């Protein structure tokens, strides 16, 4: 699992165009400009950086399909 990227911005599009009220875009800022955030394939192809947890691939698959999950972390020796 990956941590939420520090540079990810969720942008409300309504103030830019009233017809887009309620719509959002995930962006990052590059050279002072908003650019679309990389898609899942690009993110998954890059090194993970800070890892939140390790799990079996099939468990990760089901968490991705369901959209969420609960991790129970054991303490050392437990």
mmCIF file of the N, C-alpha and C atoms, coordinates in Angstrom:
data_MODEL
# 
_entry.id   MODEL 
# 
loop_
_atom_site.group_PDB 
_atom_site.id 
_atom_site.type_symbol 
_atom_site.label_atom_id 
_atom_site.label_alt_id 
_atom_site.label_comp_id 
_atom_site.label_asym_id 
_atom_site.label_entity_id 
_atom_site.label_seq_id 
_atom_site.pdbx_PDB_ins_code 
_atom_site.Cartn_x 
_atom_site.Cartn_y 
_atom_site.Cartn_z 
_atom_site.occupancy 
_atom_site.B_iso_or_equiv 
_atom_site.pdbx_formal_charge 
_atom_site.auth_seq_id 
_atom_site.auth_comp_id 
_atom_site.auth_asym_id 
_atom_site.auth_atom_id 
_atom_site.pdbx_PDB_model_num 
ATOM 1   N N  . UNK A 1 1  ? 0.843   -1.176  0.000   1.00 0.00 ? 1  UNK A N  1 
ATOM 2   C CA . UNK A 1 1  ? 0.000   0.000   0.000   1.00 0.00 ? 1  UNK A CA 1 
ATOM 3   C C  . UNK A 1 1  ? 0.882   1.230   0.000   1.00 0.00 ? 1  UNK A C  1 
ATOM 4   N N  . UNK A 1 2  ? 0.433   2.215   -0.652  1.00 0.00 ? 2  UNK A N  1 
ATOM 5   C CA . UNK A 1 2  ? 1.189   3.461   -0.734  1.00 0.00 ? 2  UNK A CA 1 
ATOM 6   C C  . UNK A 1 2  ? 0.508   4.540   0.100   1.00 0.00 ? 2  UNK A C  1 
ATOM 7   N N  . UNK A 1 3  ? 1.330   5.431   0.625   1.00 0.00 ? 3  UNK A N  1 
ATOM 8   C CA . UNK A 1 3  ? 0.800   6.590   1.345   1.00 0.00 ? 3  UNK A CA 1 
ATOM 9   C C  . UNK A 1 3  ? 0.239   7.593   0.342   1.00 0.00 ? 3  UNK A C  1 
ATOM 10  N N  . UNK A 1 4  ? -0.673  8.438   0.806   1.00 0.00 ? 4  UNK A N  1 
ATOM 11  C CA . UNK A 1 4  ? -1.178  9.507   -0.064  1.00 0.00 ? 4  UNK A CA 1 
ATOM 12  C C  . UNK A 1 4  ? -0.005  10.411  -0.425  1.00 0.00 ? 4  UNK A C  1 
ATOM 13  N N  . UNK A 1 5  ? 0.198   10.689  -1.704  1.00 0.00 ? 5  UNK A N  1 
ATOM 14  C CA . UNK A 1 5  ? 1.318   11.548  -2.105  1.00 0.00 ? 5  UNK A CA 1 
ATOM 15  C C  . UNK A 1 5  ? 1.195   12.949  -1.507  1.00 0.00 ? 5  UNK A C  1 
ATOM 16  N N  . UNK A 1 6  ? 2.308   13.481  -1.051  1.00 0.00 ? 6  UNK A N  1 
ATOM 17  C CA . UNK A 1 6  ? 2.319   14.821  -0.465  1.00 0.00 ? 6  UNK A CA 1 
ATOM 18  C C  . UNK A 1 6  ? 1.959   15.897  -1.485  1.00 0.00 ? 6  UNK A C  1 
ATOM 19  N N  . UNK A 1 7  ? 2.222   15.637  -2.767  1.00 0.00 ? 7  UNK A N  1 
ATOM 20  C CA . UNK A 1 7  ? 1.991   16.658  -3.789  1.00 0.00 ? 7  UNK A CA 1 
ATOM 21  C C  . UNK A 1 7  ? 0.628   16.565  -4.466  1.00 0.00 ? 7  UNK A C  1 
ATOM 22  N N  . UNK A 1 8  ? -0.217  15.616  -4.042  1.00 0.00 ? 8  UNK A N  1 
ATOM 23  C CA . UNK A 1 8  ? -1.536  15.454  -4.650  1.00 0.00 ? 8  UNK A CA 1 
ATOM 24  C C  . UNK A 1 8  ? -2.473  16.552  -4.159  1.00 0.00 ? 8  UNK A C  1 
ATOM 25  N N  . UNK A 1 9  ? -3.126  17.225  -5.076  1.00 0.00 ? 9  UNK A N  1 
ATOM 26  C CA . UNK A 1 9  ? -4.081  18.284  -4.756  1.00 0.00 ? 9  UNK A CA 1 
ATOM 27  C C  . UNK A 1 9  ? -5.423  17.893  -5.363  1.00 0.00 ? 9  UNK A C  1 
ATOM 28  N N  . UNK A 1 10 ? -6.487  17.984  -4.557  1.00 0.00 ? 10 UNK A N  1 
ATOM 29  C CA . UNK A 1 10 ? -7.830  17.773  -5.076  1.00 0.00 ? 10 UNK A CA 1 
ATOM 30  C C  . UNK A 1 10 ? -8.419  19.149  -5.342  1.00 0.00 ? 10 UNK A C  1 
ATOM 31  N N  . UNK A 1 11 ? -8.706  19.413  -6.584  1.00 0.00 ? 11 UNK A N  1 
ATOM 32  C CA . UNK A 1 11 ? -9.130  20.735  -7.024  1.00 0.00 ? 11 UNK A CA 1 
ATOM 33  C C  . UNK A 1 11 ? -10.622 20.732  -7.334  1.00 0.00 ? 11 UNK A C  1 
ATOM 34  N N  . UNK A 1 12 ? -11.377 21.629  -6.692  1.00 0.00 ? 12 UNK A N  1 
ATOM 35  C CA . UNK A 1 12 ? -12.794 21.820  -6.978  1.00 0.00 ? 12 UNK A CA 1 
ATOM 36  C C  . UNK A 1 12 ? -12.893 22.652  -8.256  1.00 0.00 ? 12 UNK A C  1 
ATOM 37  N N  . UNK A 1 13 ? -13.521 22.123  -9.281  1.00 0.00 ? 13 UNK A N  1 
ATOM 38  C CA . UNK A 1 13 ? -13.567 22.804  -10.576 1.00 0.00 ? 13 UNK A CA 1 
ATOM 39  C C  . UNK A 1 13 ? -14.676 23.845  -10.687 1.00 0.00 ? 13 UNK A C  1 
ATOM 40  N N  . UNK A 1 14 ? -15.638 23.847  -9.760  1.00 0.00 ? 14 UNK A N  1 
ATOM 41  C CA . UNK A 1 14 ? -16.770 24.767  -9.807  1.00 0.00 ? 14 UNK A CA 1 
ATOM 42  C C  . UNK A 1 14 ? -16.399 26.240  -9.902  1.00 0.00 ? 14 UNK A C  1 
ATOM 43  N N  . UNK A 1 15 ? -15.402 26.726  -9.120  1.00 0.00 ? 15 UNK A N  1 
ATOM 44  C CA . UNK A 1 15 ? -15.051 28.147  -9.221  1.00 0.00 ? 15 UNK A CA 1 
ATOM 45  C C  . UNK A 1 15 ? -14.487 28.556  -10.589 1.00 0.00 ? 15 UNK A C  1 
ATOM 46  N N  . UNK A 1 16 ? -14.015 27.598  -11.366 1.00 0.00 ? 16 UNK A N  1 
ATOM 47  C CA . UNK A 1 16 ? -13.459 27.907  -12.685 1.00 0.00 ? 16 UNK A CA 1 
ATOM 48  C C  . UNK A 1 16 ? -14.532 27.958  -13.763 1.00 0.00 ? 16 UNK A C  1 
ATOM 49  N N  . UNK A 1 17 ? -15.579 27.155  -13.569 1.00 0.00 ? 17 UNK A N  1 
ATOM 50  C CA . UNK A 1 17 ? -16.674 27.092  -14.541 1.00 0.00 ? 17 UNK A CA 1 
ATOM 51  C C  . UNK A 1 17 ? -17.905 26.577  -13.796 1.00 0.00 ? 17 UNK A C  1 
ATOM 52  N N  . UNK A 1 18 ? -18.951 27.382  -13.671 1.00 0.00 ? 18 UNK A N  1 
ATOM 53  C CA . UNK A 1 18 ? -20.136 26.959  -12.923 1.00 0.00 ? 18 UNK A CA 1 
ATOM 54  C C  . UNK A 1 18 ? -20.739 25.644  -13.417 1.00 0.00 ? 18 UNK A C  1 
ATOM 55  N N  . UNK A 1 19 ? -20.559 25.319  -14.691 1.00 0.00 ? 19 UNK A N  1 
ATOM 56  C CA . UNK A 1 19 ? -21.115 24.060  -15.200 1.00 0.00 ? 19 UNK A CA 1 
ATOM 57  C C  . UNK A 1 19 ? -20.369 22.845  -14.638 1.00 0.00 ? 19 UNK A C  1 
ATOM 58  N N  . UNK A 1 20 ? -19.210 23.088  -14.019 1.00 0.00 ? 20 UNK A N  1 
ATOM 59  C CA . UNK A 1 20 ? -18.421 21.998  -13.426 1.00 0.00 ? 20 UNK A CA 1 
ATOM 60  C C  . UNK A 1 20 ? -18.595 21.911  -11.913 1.00 0.00 ? 20 UNK A C  1 
ATOM 61  N N  . UNK A 1 21 ? -19.599 22.602  -11.375 1.00 0.00 ? 21 UNK A N  1 
ATOM 62  C CA . UNK A 1 21 ? -19.852 22.581  -9.936  1.00 0.00 ? 21 UNK A CA 1 
ATOM 63  C C  . UNK A 1 21 ? -20.007 21.135  -9.452  1.00 0.00 ? 21 UNK A C  1 
ATOM 64  N N  . UNK A 1 22 ? -19.324 20.817  -8.378  1.00 0.00 ? 22 UNK A N  1 
ATOM 65  C CA . UNK A 1 22 ? -19.378 19.468  -7.822  1.00 0.00 ? 22 UNK A CA 1 
ATOM 66  C C  . UNK A 1 22 ? -18.371 18.516  -8.429  1.00 0.00 ? 22 UNK A C  1 
ATOM 67  N N  . UNK A 1 23 ? -17.709 18.896  -9.485  1.00 0.00 ? 23 UNK A N  1 
ATOM 68  C CA . UNK A 1 23 ? -16.693 18.049  -10.123 1.00 0.00 ? 23 UNK A CA 1 
ATOM 69  C C  . UNK A 1 23 ? -15.336 18.389  -9.549  1.00 0.00 ? 23 UNK A C  1 
ATOM 70  N N  . UNK A 1 24 ? -14.488 17.387  -9.426  1.00 0.00 ? 24 UNK A N  1 
ATOM 71  C CA . UNK A 1 24 ? -13.149 17.577  -8.873  1.00 0.00 ? 24 UNK A CA 1 
ATOM 72  C C  . UNK A 1 24 ? -12.110 16.958  -9.802  1.00 0.00 ? 24 UNK A C  1 
ATOM 73  N N  . UNK A 1 25 ? -10.884 17.433  -9.683  1.00 0.00 ? 25 UNK A N  1 
ATOM 74  C CA . UNK A 1 25 ? -9.761  16.878  -10.434 1.00 0.00 ? 25 UNK A CA 1 
ATOM 75  C C  . UNK A 1 25 ? -8.608  16.690  -9.459  1.00 0.00 ? 25 UNK A C  1 
ATOM 76  N N  . UNK A 1 26 ? -7.848  15.616  -9.645  1.00 0.00 ? 26 UNK A N  1 
ATOM 77  C CA . UNK A 1 26 ? -6.638  15.423  -8.846  1.00 0.00 ? 26 UNK A CA 1 
ATOM 78  C C  . UNK A 1 26 ? -5.474  15.906  -9.696  1.00 0.00 ? 26 UNK A C  1 
ATOM 79  N N  . UNK A 1 27 ? -4.736  16.862  -9.149  1.00 0.00 ? 27 UNK A N  1 
ATOM 80  C CA . UNK A 1 27 ? -3.681  17.523  -9.896  1.00 0.00 ? 27 UNK A CA 1 
ATOM 81  C C  . UNK A 1 27 ? -2.437  17.661  -9.039  1.00 0.00 ? 27 UNK A C  1 
ATOM 82  N N  . UNK A 1 28 ? -1.367  18.102  -9.682  1.00 0.00 ? 28 UNK A N  1 
ATOM 83  C CA . UNK A 1 28 ? -0.184  18.555  -8.973  1.00 0.00 ? 28 UNK A CA 1 
ATOM 84  C C  . UNK A 1 28 ? 0.277   19.823  -9.656  1.00 0.00 ? 28 UNK A C  1 
ATOM 85  N N  . UNK A 1 29 ? 1.141   20.564  -8.996  1.00 0.00 ? 29 UNK A N  1 
ATOM 86  C CA . UNK A 1 29 ? 1.619   21.829  -9.546  1.00 0.00 ? 29 UNK A CA 1 
ATOM 87  C C  . UNK A 1 29 ? 3.030   21.628  -10.077 1.00 0.00 ? 29 UNK A C  1 
ATOM 88  N N  . UNK A 1 30 ? 3.217   21.937  -11.369 1.00 0.00 ? 30 UNK A N  1 
ATOM 89  C CA . UNK A 1 30 ? 4.523   21.846  -12.017 1.00 0.00 ? 30 UNK A CA 1 
ATOM 90  C C  . UNK A 1 30 ? 4.805   23.201  -12.656 1.00 0.00 ? 30 UNK A C  1 
ATOM 91  N N  . UNK A 1 31 ? 5.885   23.825  -12.245 1.00 0.00 ? 31 UNK A N  1 
ATOM 92  C CA . UNK A 1 31 ? 6.262   25.148  -12.766 1.00 0.00 ? 31 UNK A CA 1 
ATOM 93  C C  . UNK A 1 31 ? 5.105   26.145  -12.679 1.00 0.00 ? 31 UNK A C  1 
ATOM 94  N N  . UNK A 1 32 ? 4.382   26.107  -11.554 1.00 0.00 ? 32 UNK A N  1 
ATOM 95  C CA . UNK A 1 32 ? 3.288   27.052  -11.336 1.00 0.00 ? 32 UNK A CA 1 
ATOM 96  C C  . UNK A 1 32 ? 2.003   26.740  -12.078 1.00 0.00 ? 32 UNK A C  1 
ATOM 97  N N  . UNK A 1 33 ? 1.931   25.584  -12.746 1.00 0.00 ? 33 UNK A N  1 
ATOM 98  C CA . UNK A 1 33 ? 0.741   25.201  -13.511 1.00 0.00 ? 33 UNK A CA 1 
ATOM 99  C C  . UNK A 1 33 ? 0.126   23.941  -12.918 1.00 0.00 ? 33 UNK A C  1 
ATOM 100 N N  . UNK A 1 34 ? -1.208  23.856  -12.934 1.00 0.00 ? 34 UNK A N  1 
ATOM 101 C CA . UNK A 1 34 ? -1.886  22.619  -12.556 1.00 0.00 ? 34 UNK A CA 1 
ATOM 102 C C  . UNK A 1 34 ? -1.751  21.629  -13.706 1.00 0.00 ? 34 UNK A C  1 
ATOM 103 N N  . UNK A 1 35 ? -1.324  20.412  -13.406 1.00 0.00 ? 35 UNK A N  1 
ATOM 104 C CA . UNK A 1 35 ? -1.260  19.343  -14.405 1.00 0.00 ? 35 UNK A CA 1 
ATOM 105 C C  . UNK A 1 35 ? -1.955  18.111  -13.831 1.00 0.00 ? 35 UNK A C  1 
ATOM 106 N N  . UNK A 1 36 ? -2.551  17.275  -14.690 1.00 0.00 ? 36 UNK A N  1 
ATOM 107 C CA . UNK A 1 36 ? -3.220  16.079  -14.183 1.00 0.00 ? 36 UNK A CA 1 
ATOM 108 C C  . UNK A 1 36 ? -2.246  15.194  -13.405 1.00 0.00 ? 36 UNK A C  1 
ATOM 109 N N  . UNK A 1 37 ? -2.753  14.596  -12.339 1.00 0.00 ? 37 UNK A N  1 
ATOM 110 C CA . UNK A 1 37 ? -1.924  13.685  -11.563 1.00 0.00 ? 37 UNK A CA 1 
ATOM 111 C C  . UNK A 1 37 ? -1.769  12.388  -12.357 1.00 0.00 ? 37 UNK A C  1 
ATOM 112 N N  . UNK A 1 38 ? -0.616  11.707  -12.247 1.00 0.00 ? 38 UNK A N  1 
ATOM 113 C CA . UNK A 1 38 ? -0.437  10.453  -12.997 1.00 0.00 ? 38 UNK A CA 1 
ATOM 114 C C  . UNK A 1 38 ? -1.557  9.454   -12.694 1.00 0.00 ? 38 UNK A C  1 
ATOM 115 N N  . UNK A 1 39 ? -1.892  8.635   -13.687 1.00 0.00 ? 39 UNK A N  1 
ATOM 116 C CA . UNK A 1 39 ? -2.929  7.626   -13.469 1.00 0.00 ? 39 UNK A CA 1 
ATOM 117 C C  . UNK A 1 39 ? -2.362  6.445   -12.684 1.00 0.00 ? 39 UNK A C  1 
ATOM 118 N N  . UNK A 1 40 ? -3.233  5.525   -12.306 1.00 0.00 ? 40 UNK A N  1 
ATOM 119 C CA . UNK A 1 40 ? -2.848  4.395   -11.454 1.00 0.00 ? 40 UNK A CA 1 
ATOM 120 C C  . UNK A 1 40 ? -1.707  3.581   -12.059 1.00 0.00 ? 40 UNK A C  1 
ATOM 121 N N  . UNK A 1 41 ? -1.743  3.334   -13.364 1.00 0.00 ? 41 UNK A N  1 
ATOM 122 C CA . UNK A 1 41 ? -0.689  2.532   -14.007 1.00 0.00 ? 41 UNK A CA 1 
ATOM 123 C C  . UNK A 1 41 ? 0.674   3.205   -13.847 1.00 0.00 ? 41 UNK A C  1 
ATOM 124 N N  . UNK A 1 42 ? 0.723   4.513   -14.038 1.00 0.00 ? 42 UNK A N  1 
ATOM 125 C CA . UNK A 1 42 ? 1.988   5.235   -13.880 1.00 0.00 ? 42 UNK A CA 1 
ATOM 126 C C  . UNK A 1 42 ? 2.466   5.205   -12.432 1.00 0.00 ? 42 UNK A C  1 
ATOM 127 N N  . UNK A 1 43 ? 1.535   5.366   -11.505 1.00 0.00 ? 43 UNK A N  1 
ATOM 128 C CA . UNK A 1 43 ? 1.893   5.334   -10.083 1.00 0.00 ? 43 UNK A CA 1 
ATOM 129 C C  . UNK A 1 43 ? 2.409   3.957   -9.691  1.00 0.00 ? 43 UNK A C  1 
ATOM 130 N N  . UNK A 1 44 ? 1.702   2.908   -10.108 1.00 0.00 ? 44 UNK A N  1 
ATOM 131 C CA . UNK A 1 44 ? 2.098   1.543   -9.748  1.00 0.00 ? 44 UNK A CA 1 
ATOM 132 C C  . UNK A 1 44 ? 3.440   1.159   -10.372 1.00 0.00 ? 44 UNK A C  1 
ATOM 133 N N  . UNK A 1 45 ? 3.805   1.776   -11.492 1.00 0.00 ? 45 UNK A N  1 
ATOM 134 C CA . UNK A 1 45 ? 5.067   1.453   -12.158 1.00 0.00 ? 45 UNK A CA 1 
ATOM 135 C C  . UNK A 1 45 ? 6.262   2.125   -11.487 1.00 0.00 ? 45 UNK A C  1 
ATOM 136 N N  . UNK A 1 46 ? 6.000   3.101   -10.614 1.00 0.00 ? 46 UNK A N  1 
ATOM 137 C CA . UNK A 1 46 ? 7.090   3.818   -9.948  1.00 0.00 ? 46 UNK A CA 1 
ATOM 138 C C  . UNK A 1 46 ? 7.400   3.178   -8.585  1.00 0.00 ? 46 UNK A C  1 
ATOM 139 N N  . UNK A 1 47 ? 8.612   3.378   -8.063  1.00 0.00 ? 47 UNK A N  1 
ATOM 140 C CA . UNK A 1 47 ? 8.943   2.846   -6.740  1.00 0.00 ? 47 UNK A CA 1 
ATOM 141 C C  . UNK A 1 47 ? 7.987   3.409   -5.689  1.00 0.00 ? 47 UNK A C  1 
ATOM 142 N N  . UNK A 1 48 ? 7.615   2.605   -4.690  1.00 0.00 ? 48 UNK A N  1 
ATOM 143 C CA . UNK A 1 48 ? 6.585   3.026   -3.748  1.00 0.00 ? 48 UNK A CA 1 
ATOM 144 C C  . UNK A 1 48 ? 6.962   4.129   -2.776  1.00 0.00 ? 48 UNK A C  1 
ATOM 145 N N  . UNK A 1 49 ? 8.225   4.395   -2.540  1.00 0.00 ? 49 UNK A N  1 
ATOM 146 C CA . UNK A 1 49 ? 8.573   5.407   -1.539  1.00 0.00 ? 49 UNK A CA 1 
ATOM 147 C C  . UNK A 1 49 ? 8.251   4.880   -0.159  1.00 0.00 ? 49 UNK A C  1 
ATOM 148 N N  . UNK A 1 50 ? 7.471   5.636   0.622   1.00 0.00 ? 50 UNK A N  1 
ATOM 149 C CA . UNK A 1 50 ? 7.115   5.217   1.973   1.00 0.00 ? 50 UNK A CA 1 
ATOM 150 C C  . UNK A 1 50 ? 6.050   4.128   1.904   1.00 0.00 ? 50 UNK A C  1 
ATOM 151 N N  . UNK A 1 51 ? 6.335   2.978   2.502   1.00 0.00 ? 51 UNK A N  1 
ATOM 152 C CA . UNK A 1 51 ? 5.405   1.856   2.502   1.00 0.00 ? 51 UNK A CA 1 
ATOM 153 C C  . UNK A 1 51 ? 4.595   1.875   3.787   1.00 0.00 ? 51 UNK A C  1 
ATOM 154 N N  . UNK A 1 52 ? 3.275   1.729   3.678   1.00 0.00 ? 52 UNK A N  1 
ATOM 155 C CA . UNK A 1 52 ? 2.416   1.696   4.864   1.00 0.00 ? 52 UNK A CA 1 
ATOM 156 C C  . UNK A 1 52 ? 2.318   0.294   5.443   1.00 0.00 ? 52 UNK A C  1 
ATOM 157 N N  . UNK A 1 53 ? 2.274   -0.702  4.571   1.00 0.00 ? 53 UNK A N  1 
ATOM 158 C CA . UNK A 1 53 ? 2.118   -2.086  5.041   1.00 0.00 ? 53 UNK A CA 1 
ATOM 159 C C  . UNK A 1 53 ? 2.478   -3.039  3.904   1.00 0.00 ? 53 UNK A C  1 
ATOM 160 N N  . UNK A 1 54 ? 2.837   -4.253  4.281   1.00 0.00 ? 54 UNK A N  1 
ATOM 161 C CA . UNK A 1 54 ? 3.070   -5.328  3.314   1.00 0.00 ? 54 UNK A CA 1 
ATOM 162 C C  . UNK A 1 54 ? 1.945   -6.330  3.472   1.00 0.00 ? 54 UNK A C  1 
ATOM 163 N N  . UNK A 1 55 ? 1.515   -6.900  2.362   1.00 0.00 ? 55 UNK A N  1 
ATOM 164 C CA . UNK A 1 55 ? 0.458   -7.912  2.434   1.00 0.00 ? 55 UNK A CA 1 
ATOM 165 C C  . UNK A 1 55 ? 0.555   -8.836  1.232   1.00 0.00 ? 55 UNK A C  1 
ATOM 166 N N  . UNK A 1 56 ? -0.180  -9.917  1.325   1.00 0.00 ? 56 UNK A N  1 
ATOM 167 C CA . UNK A 1 56 ? -0.208  -10.849 0.198   1.00 0.00 ? 56 UNK A CA 1 
ATOM 168 C C  . UNK A 1 56 ? -0.910  -10.184 -0.981  1.00 0.00 ? 56 UNK A C  1 
ATOM 169 N N  . UNK A 1 57 ? -0.454  -10.487 -2.205  1.00 0.00 ? 57 UNK A N  1 
ATOM 170 C CA . UNK A 1 57 ? -1.044  -9.836  -3.389  1.00 0.00 ? 57 UNK A CA 1 
ATOM 171 C C  . UNK A 1 57 ? -2.556  -10.002 -3.485  1.00 0.00 ? 57 UNK A C  1 
ATOM 172 N N  . UNK A 1 58 ? -3.082  -11.176 -3.115  1.00 0.00 ? 58 UNK A N  1 
ATOM 173 C CA . UNK A 1 58 ? -4.527  -11.380 -3.220  1.00 0.00 ? 58 UNK A CA 1 
ATOM 174 C C  . UNK A 1 58 ? -5.291  -10.509 -2.220  1.00 0.00 ? 58 UNK A C  1 
ATOM 175 N N  . UNK A 1 59 ? -4.698  -10.234 -1.050  1.00 0.00 ? 59 UNK A N  1 
ATOM 176 C CA . UNK A 1 59 ? -5.348  -9.340  -0.090  1.00 0.00 ? 59 UNK A CA 1 
ATOM 177 C C  . UNK A 1 59 ? -5.368  -7.904  -0.625  1.00 0.00 ? 59 UNK A C  1 
ATOM 178 N N  . UNK A 1 60 ? -4.258  -7.494  -1.230  1.00 0.00 ? 60 UNK A N  1 
ATOM 179 C CA . UNK A 1 60 ? -4.196  -6.160  -1.836  1.00 0.00 ? 60 UNK A CA 1 
ATOM 180 C C  . UNK A 1 60 ? -5.233  -6.041  -2.953  1.00 0.00 ? 60 UNK A C  1 
ATOM 181 N N  . UNK A 1 61 ? -5.351  -7.075  -3.773  1.00 0.00 ? 61 UNK A N  1 
ATOM 182 C CA . UNK A 1 61 ? -6.327  -7.084  -4.869  1.00 0.00 ? 61 UNK A CA 1 
ATOM 183 C C  . UNK A 1 61 ? -7.733  -6.822  -4.346  1.00 0.00 ? 61 UNK A C  1 
ATOM 184 N N  . UNK A 1 62 ? -8.133  -7.543  -3.297  1.00 0.00 ? 62 UNK A N  1 
ATOM 185 C CA . UNK A 1 62 ? -9.489  -7.370  -2.771  1.00 0.00 ? 62 UNK A CA 1 
ATOM 186 C C  . UNK A 1 62 ? -9.675  -5.991  -2.136  1.00 0.00 ? 62 UNK A C  1 
ATOM 187 N N  . UNK A 1 63 ? -8.637  -5.457  -1.495  1.00 0.00 ? 63 UNK A N  1 
ATOM 188 C CA . UNK A 1 63 ? -8.755  -4.102  -0.945  1.00 0.00 ? 63 UNK A CA 1 
ATOM 189 C C  . UNK A 1 63 ? -8.923  -3.077  -2.065  1.00 0.00 ? 63 UNK A C  1 
ATOM 190 N N  . UNK A 1 64 ? -8.214  -3.275  -3.174  1.00 0.00 ? 64 UNK A N  1 
ATOM 191 C CA . UNK A 1 64 ? -8.339  -2.347  -4.298  1.00 0.00 ? 64 UNK A CA 1 
ATOM 192 C C  . UNK A 1 64 ? -9.728  -2.436  -4.922  1.00 0.00 ? 64 UNK A C  1 
ATOM 193 N N  . UNK A 1 65 ? -10.265 -3.643  -5.061  1.00 0.00 ? 65 UNK A N  1 
ATOM 194 C CA . UNK A 1 65 ? -11.604 -3.822  -5.637  1.00 0.00 ? 65 UNK A CA 1 
ATOM 195 C C  . UNK A 1 65 ? -12.662 -3.202  -4.731  1.00 0.00 ? 65 UNK A C  1 
ATOM 196 N N  . UNK A 1 66 ? -12.553 -3.442  -3.418  1.00 0.00 ? 66 UNK A N  1 
ATOM 197 C CA . UNK A 1 66 ? -13.540 -2.936  -2.470  1.00 0.00 ? 66 UNK A CA 1 
ATOM 198 C C  . UNK A 1 66 ? -13.371 -1.441  -2.212  1.00 0.00 ? 66 UNK A C  1 
ATOM 199 N N  . UNK A 1 67 ? -12.165 -0.920  -2.459  1.00 0.00 ? 67 UNK A N  1 
ATOM 200 C CA . UNK A 1 67 ? -11.936 0.500   -2.272  1.00 0.00 ? 67 UNK A CA 1 
ATOM 201 C C  . UNK A 1 67 ? -11.467 0.885   -0.891  1.00 0.00 ? 67 UNK A C  1 
ATOM 202 N N  . UNK A 1 68 ? -11.476 -0.056  0.049   1.00 0.00 ? 68 UNK A N  1 
ATOM 203 C CA . UNK A 1 68 ? -11.003 0.238   1.401   1.00 0.00 ? 68 UNK A CA 1 
ATOM 204 C C  . UNK A 1 68 ? -10.772 -1.075  2.133   1.00 0.00 ? 68 UNK A C  1 
ATOM 205 N N  . UNK A 1 69 ? -10.221 -0.967  3.304   1.00 0.00 ? 69 UNK A N  1 
ATOM 206 C CA . UNK A 1 69 ? -9.987  -2.150  4.118   1.00 0.00 ? 69 UNK A CA 1 
ATOM 207 C C  . UNK A 1 69 ? -9.471  -1.741  5.488   1.00 0.00 ? 69 UNK A C  1 
ATOM 208 N N  . UNK A 1 70 ? -9.341  -2.702  6.362   1.00 0.00 ? 70 UNK A N  1 
ATOM 209 C CA . UNK A 1 70 ? -8.832  -2.467  7.708   1.00 0.00 ? 70 UNK A CA 1 
ATOM 210 C C  . UNK A 1 70 ? -7.589  -3.319  7.892   1.00 0.00 ? 70 UNK A C  1 
ATOM 211 N N  . UNK A 1 71 ? -6.516  -2.690  8.316   1.00 0.00 ? 71 UNK A N  1 
ATOM 212 C CA . UNK A 1 71 ? -5.291  -3.420  8.612   1.00 0.00 ? 71 UNK A CA 1 
ATOM 213 C C  . UNK A 1 71 ? -5.192  -3.603  10.109  1.00 0.00 ? 71 UNK A C  1 
ATOM 214 N N  . UNK A 1 72 ? -4.919  -4.833  10.539  1.00 0.00 ? 72 UNK A N  1 
ATOM 215 C CA . UNK A 1 72 ? -4.677  -5.117  11.950  1.00 0.00 ? 72 UNK A CA 1 
ATOM 216 C C  . UNK A 1 72 ? -3.199  -5.393  12.074  1.00 0.00 ? 72 UNK A C  1 
ATOM 217 N N  . UNK A 1 73 ? -2.494  -4.510  12.767  1.00 0.00 ? 73 UNK A N  1 
ATOM 218 C CA . UNK A 1 73 ? -1.053  -4.628  12.899  1.00 0.00 ? 73 UNK A CA 1 
ATOM 219 C C  . UNK A 1 73 ? -0.710  -5.297  14.214  1.00 0.00 ? 73 UNK A C  1 
ATOM 220 N N  . UNK A 1 74 ? 0.131   -6.310  14.145  1.00 0.00 ? 74 UNK A N  1 
ATOM 221 C CA . UNK A 1 74 ? 0.588   -6.994  15.356  1.00 0.00 ? 74 UNK A CA 1 
ATOM 222 C C  . UNK A 1 74 ? 1.806   -6.293  15.921  1.00 0.00 ? 74 UNK A C  1 
ATOM 223 N N  . UNK A 1 75 ? 1.922   -6.324  17.216  1.00 0.00 ? 75 UNK A N  1 
ATOM 224 C CA . UNK A 1 75 ? 3.116   -5.761  17.845  1.00 0.00 ? 75 UNK A CA 1 
ATOM 225 C C  . UNK A 1 75 ? 4.244   -6.764  17.740  1.00 0.00 ? 75 UNK A C  1 
ATOM 226 N N  . UNK A 1 76 ? 5.472   -6.322  17.908  1.00 0.00 ? 76 UNK A N  1 
ATOM 227 C CA . UNK A 1 76 ? 6.633   -7.211  17.845  1.00 0.00 ? 76 UNK A CA 1 
ATOM 228 C C  . UNK A 1 76 ? 6.458   -8.318  18.874  1.00 0.00 ? 76 UNK A C  1 
ATOM 229 N N  . UNK A 1 77 ? 6.681   -9.543  18.430  1.00 0.00 ? 77 UNK A N  1 
ATOM 230 C CA . UNK A 1 77 ? 6.553   -10.694 19.304  1.00 0.00 ? 77 UNK A CA 1 
ATOM 231 C C  . UNK A 1 77 ? 5.122   -11.151 19.494  1.00 0.00 ? 77 UNK A C  1 
ATOM 232 N N  . UNK A 1 78 ? 4.149   -10.508 18.863  1.00 0.00 ? 78 UNK A N  1 
ATOM 233 C CA . UNK A 1 78 ? 2.761   -10.870 19.088  1.00 0.00 ? 78 UNK A CA 1 
ATOM 234 C C  . UNK A 1 78 ? 2.154   -11.312 17.845  1.00 0.00 ? 78 UNK A C  1 
# 
